[in-house]
Amino acid sequence: MVKKITKKGGSNVGKAIGVGVGIAALSAAAYLLMGPDGKKNRKAVKAWTVKMKAEVAEKMENMKEVTGPMYEKIVAQVADKYKKVKNIDAKDVEAEINSLKKHWKDMSKPVVKKVKKALK
């Protein structure tokens, strides 16, 4: 008699949360570059700021759930690394830290999809 081996399906909740966090990080970056002050922000963006944001996003992707305090802790950890770099001005690092922390409110808002009613 042959036994049938079945796989037990695991929950995809962790994957869905990871994707959601990744989308939130990308939307934050898009808001910074394409938002109301986008033109000014694009001029000010330097290579290290992009790397810093990517590191924050990467650390967020590994987490199941991200809250405000957890986000600020991640930003602080990444910022400590960039504060030690000699060719980066400390004022620029502080400005970037404040920018990342300020945009947490925008990232944490639920996504609301507006639906237009079809004309008959």
BAFILUM-127236 format. One record per residue (C-alpha): residue in three letters; x, y, z; residue number from 1. Coordinates in Angstrom, 3 decimals, always signed. Layout:
N
REC / ALA / X / Y / Z / NUM
...
//
This chain:
120
REC / MET / +0.000 / +0.000 / +0.000 / 1
REC / VAL / +1.345 / +3.415 / -0.975 / 2
REC / LYS / +1.007 / +6.233 / +1.495 / 3
REC / LYS / +0.125 / +9.600 / +0.107 / 4
REC / ILE / +2.294 / +12.374 / +1.500 / 5
REC / THR / +0.595 / +15.716 / +1.763 / 6
REC / LYS / +2.166 / +19.028 / +2.561 / 7
REC / LYS / +0.583 / +21.113 / +5.186 / 8
REC / GLY / -0.002 / +24.580 / +3.818 / 9
REC / GLY / +1.537 / +27.286 / +5.893 / 10
REC / SER / +0.160 / +30.744 / +6.307 / 11
REC / ASN / +1.202 / +33.372 / +3.798 / 12
REC / VAL / +0.549 / +36.162 / +6.287 / 13
REC / GLY / +4.275 / +36.732 / +6.863 / 14
REC / LYS / +4.901 / +37.063 / +3.146 / 15
REC / ALA / +1.961 / +39.432 / +2.751 / 16
REC / ILE / +3.201 / +41.620 / +5.587 / 17
REC / GLY / +6.704 / +41.666 / +4.096 / 18
REC / VAL / +5.306 / +42.745 / +0.749 / 19
REC / GLY / +3.208 / +45.408 / +2.457 / 20
REC / VAL / +6.217 / +46.797 / +4.310 / 21
REC / GLY / +8.230 / +46.844 / +1.082 / 22
REC / ILE / +5.448 / +48.725 / -0.675 / 23
REC / ALA / +5.268 / +51.197 / +2.207 / 24
REC / ALA / +9.010 / +51.843 / +1.981 / 25
REC / LEU / +8.837 / +52.343 / -1.768 / 26
REC / SER / +5.854 / +54.639 / -1.455 / 27
REC / ALA / +7.749 / +56.720 / +1.113 / 28
REC / ALA / +10.672 / +57.070 / -1.275 / 29
REC / ALA / +8.297 / +57.938 / -4.108 / 30
REC / TYR / +6.582 / +60.544 / -1.930 / 31
REC / LEU / +9.914 / +62.139 / -1.119 / 32
REC / LEU / +10.971 / +62.316 / -4.756 / 33
REC / MET / +7.635 / +62.898 / -6.483 / 34
REC / GLY / +5.602 / +64.647 / -3.770 / 35
REC / PRO / +4.825 / +68.353 / -3.354 / 36
REC / ASP / +8.467 / +69.243 / -2.679 / 37
REC / GLY / +9.761 / +66.616 / -5.081 / 38
REC / LYS / +11.781 / +68.899 / -7.331 / 39
REC / LYS / +13.612 / +70.409 / -4.379 / 40
REC / ASN / +14.098 / +66.975 / -2.813 / 41
REC / ARG / +15.497 / +65.425 / -5.989 / 42
REC / LYS / +18.193 / +68.090 / -6.124 / 43
REC / ALA / +19.121 / +67.473 / -2.503 / 44
REC / VAL / +19.272 / +63.693 / -2.728 / 45
REC / LYS / +22.780 / +62.338 / -2.427 / 46
REC / ALA / +23.971 / +58.781 / -2.934 / 47
REC / TRP / +24.339 / +58.084 / +0.781 / 48
REC / THR / +20.776 / +59.170 / +1.511 / 49
REC / VAL / +19.469 / +56.642 / -0.984 / 50
REC / LYS / +21.626 / +53.937 / +0.601 / 51
REC / MET / +20.452 / +54.938 / +4.054 / 52
REC / LYS / +16.790 / +54.722 / +3.036 / 53
REC / ALA / +17.413 / +51.370 / +1.377 / 54
REC / GLU / +18.979 / +50.008 / +4.568 / 55
REC / VAL / +15.985 / +51.187 / +6.600 / 56
REC / ALA / +13.616 / +49.570 / +4.085 / 57
REC / GLU / +15.621 / +46.335 / +4.120 / 58
REC / LYS / +15.463 / +46.092 / +7.899 / 59
REC / MET / +11.723 / +46.784 / +7.787 / 60
REC / GLU / +11.160 / +43.984 / +5.279 / 61
REC / ASN / +12.550 / +41.432 / +7.723 / 62
REC / MET / +9.959 / +42.352 / +10.344 / 63
REC / LYS / +6.439 / +40.976 / +10.546 / 64
REC / GLU / +4.928 / +44.159 / +11.917 / 65
REC / VAL / +6.375 / +47.651 / +12.094 / 66
REC / THR / +5.212 / +50.209 / +14.631 / 67
REC / GLY / +6.278 / +53.809 / +15.140 / 68
REC / PRO / +8.778 / +53.089 / +17.950 / 69
REC / MET / +10.202 / +50.119 / +16.036 / 70
REC / TYR / +10.608 / +52.282 / +12.934 / 71
REC / GLU / +12.403 / +54.996 / +14.904 / 72
REC / LYS / +14.718 / +52.373 / +16.430 / 73
REC / ILE / +15.599 / +51.100 / +12.939 / 74
REC / VAL / +16.272 / +54.649 / +11.743 / 75
REC / ALA / +18.491 / +55.290 / +14.785 / 76
REC / GLN / +20.506 / +52.102 / +14.177 / 77
REC / VAL / +21.125 / +52.950 / +10.534 / 78
REC / ALA / +21.817 / +56.607 / +11.366 / 79
REC / ASP / +24.532 / +55.649 / +13.869 / 80
REC / LYS / +26.429 / +53.993 / +11.045 / 81
REC / TYR / +26.228 / +57.107 / +8.851 / 82
REC / LYS / +27.190 / +59.473 / +11.681 / 83
REC / LYS / +30.562 / +57.710 / +11.873 / 84
REC / VAL / +31.390 / +58.270 / +8.183 / 85
REC / LYS / +33.948 / +61.073 / +7.893 / 86
REC / ASN / +32.956 / +62.572 / +4.527 / 87
REC / ILE / +29.288 / +63.014 / +5.468 / 88
REC / ASP / +28.322 / +66.167 / +7.328 / 89
REC / ALA / +26.610 / +65.471 / +10.669 / 90
REC / LYS / +24.013 / +68.163 / +9.916 / 91
REC / ASP / +23.031 / +66.336 / +6.717 / 92
REC / VAL / +22.665 / +63.072 / +8.607 / 93
REC / GLU / +20.473 / +64.727 / +11.245 / 94
REC / ALA / +18.340 / +66.317 / +8.524 / 95
REC / GLU / +17.866 / +62.927 / +6.865 / 96
REC / ILE / +16.987 / +61.296 / +10.188 / 97
REC / ASN / +14.357 / +63.956 / +10.853 / 98
REC / SER / +13.000 / +63.527 / +7.336 / 99
REC / LEU / +12.662 / +59.761 / +7.745 / 100
REC / LYS / +10.979 / +60.100 / +11.129 / 101
REC / LYS / +8.617 / +62.785 / +9.841 / 102
REC / HIS / +7.433 / +60.613 / +6.972 / 103
REC / TRP / +6.454 / +57.731 / +9.250 / 104
REC / LYS / +2.989 / +59.267 / +9.586 / 105
REC / ASP / +2.557 / +59.248 / +5.811 / 106
REC / MET / +3.736 / +55.642 / +5.535 / 107
REC / SER / +1.581 / +54.374 / +8.375 / 108
REC / LYS / -1.666 / +55.739 / +6.981 / 109
REC / PRO / -3.911 / +53.039 / +5.565 / 110
REC / VAL / -4.213 / +53.019 / +1.819 / 111
REC / VAL / -7.661 / +54.183 / +0.790 / 112
REC / LYS / -8.700 / +53.461 / -2.741 / 113
REC / LYS / -11.167 / +55.903 / -4.239 / 114
REC / VAL / -13.704 / +54.273 / -6.490 / 115
REC / LYS / -15.482 / +56.318 / -9.125 / 116
REC / LYS / -19.079 / +55.412 / -9.802 / 117
REC / ALA / -19.783 / +54.337 / -13.317 / 118
REC / LEU / -22.086 / +56.537 / -15.326 / 119
REC / LYS / -25.125 / +54.787 / -16.743 / 120
//
